[in-house]
Amino acid sequence: MIGKEVIESEPIPSSKVKEIIEEYSENNELNYEQNLTLNHLARFRRYSPEDAEEIFEKLQDEFGLRPKVAAHIVDFVPLDLADMRLIFAKEPTKTTKEDLEKILEMLEQYDYIE
């Protein structure tokens, strides 16, 4: 990455990253960093790319969350309020317990991949 410049940065769910790298690997050889990323993403539970995108959009539209926070929620697959509080720990705006519970209820509608 020496000499490369970041032109644009946008938070996206890790399942989308995995999908992009897998598509890229069909026609190209992956470098060391790309292989590490792909191996890392394969180790954790996650939502399918379609579900992840839908959840990502719902979190932003219905709950007014920033894209970065929405991506963290999709990536970490929180299972309880303690997990949710960790995600929101450094957020400047406080989220109520009721909102956190509503988010968890919404997430329960989706199946994740182990």
C-alpha positions in Angstrom: 0.0 0.0 0.0 3.0 2.3 -0.2 2.2 5.3 -2.3 -1.5 4.7 -2.3 -4.0 7.4 -1.2 -7.4 6.8 0.2 -9.9 8.6 -2.1 -13.1 7.7 -0.2 -14.0 5.8 2.9 -17.4 4.4 3.7 -18.4 2.0 6.5 -19.9 -1.3 5.1 -20.8 -4.5 6.8 -18.0 -7.2 6.9 -20.2 -9.7 5.0 -20.2 -7.2 2.1 -16.4 -7.0 2.3 -16.2 -10.8 2.2 -18.4 -10.9 -0.8 -16.3 -8.2 -2.6 -13.0 -10.0 -1.9 -14.4 -13.4 -3.0 -15.7 -11.9 -6.3 -12.3 -10.2 -6.8 -10.5 -13.5 -6.1 -12.3 -15.3 -8.9 -10.3 -13.3 -11.6 -7.3 -12.1 -9.6 -4.8 -13.5 -7.1 -5.2 -12.1 -3.6 -2.3 -10.4 -1.9 -1.2 -11.1 1.7 -3.5 -8.5 3.3 -6.5 -9.6 1.3 -5.9 -13.3 2.2 -5.6 -12.3 5.9 -8.9 -10.3 5.7 -10.7 -13.2 4.0 -9.5 -15.7 6.6 -10.4 -13.4 9.4 -13.9 -12.8 8.1 -14.5 -16.5 7.7 -14.0 -17.1 11.5 -16.9 -15.2 12.9 -20.6 -15.5 12.8 -22.3 -13.0 10.5 -25.4 -12.3 8.5 -25.8 -13.2 4.9 -24.8 -10.3 2.6 -28.5 -9.7 1.7 -29.6 -9.7 5.3 -26.6 -7.6 6.4 -27.5 -4.9 3.8 -31.1 -4.9 4.8 -30.2 -4.6 8.5 -27.7 -1.9 7.8 -30.3 0.2 6.0 -33.0 -0.4 8.6 -30.6 0.6 11.4 -29.9 3.9 9.7 -33.5 4.6 8.5 -35.6 3.4 11.4 -33.2 4.1 14.3 -31.2 7.0 12.9 -27.9 5.4 13.5 -24.7 6.6 11.9 -23.3 4.2 9.2 -20.3 3.4 11.3 -22.5 2.3 14.3 -24.9 0.4 12.0 -21.9 -1.5 10.4 -20.6 -2.4 13.9 -23.9 -3.8 14.9 -24.1 -5.9 11.7 -20.5 -7.1 12.1 -20.6 -8.0 15.8 -24.0 -9.7 15.8 -24.9 -8.6 19.4 -27.0 -11.1 21.3 -27.8 -9.1 24.5 -27.9 -5.7 26.0 -24.4 -6.0 27.3 -23.1 -6.5 23.7 -25.2 -3.5 22.5 -23.8 -1.3 25.3 -20.3 -2.1 24.2 -21.0 -1.0 20.7 -22.6 2.3 21.9 -20.0 3.0 24.6 -18.1 5.7 22.7 -21.1 7.2 20.9 -21.6 10.9 21.7 -25.4 10.5 21.7 -27.0 8.3 24.4 -29.4 5.5 23.3 -32.1 4.4 25.6 -32.5 0.9 26.9 -35.8 0.6 25.0 -34.2 1.5 21.7 -31.4 -1.1 22.3 -34.1 -3.7 23.1 -36.0 -2.7 19.9 -32.8 -3.1 17.9 -32.2 -6.6 19.4 -35.8 -7.6 18.6 -35.3 -6.5 15.0 -32.0 -8.5 14.8 -33.7 -11.6 16.1 -35.8 -11.7 12.9 -32.6 -12.6 10.9 -30.6 -15.8 11.0 -26.8 -15.6 11.2 -24.2 -17.9 9.7 -21.8 -19.6 12.2 
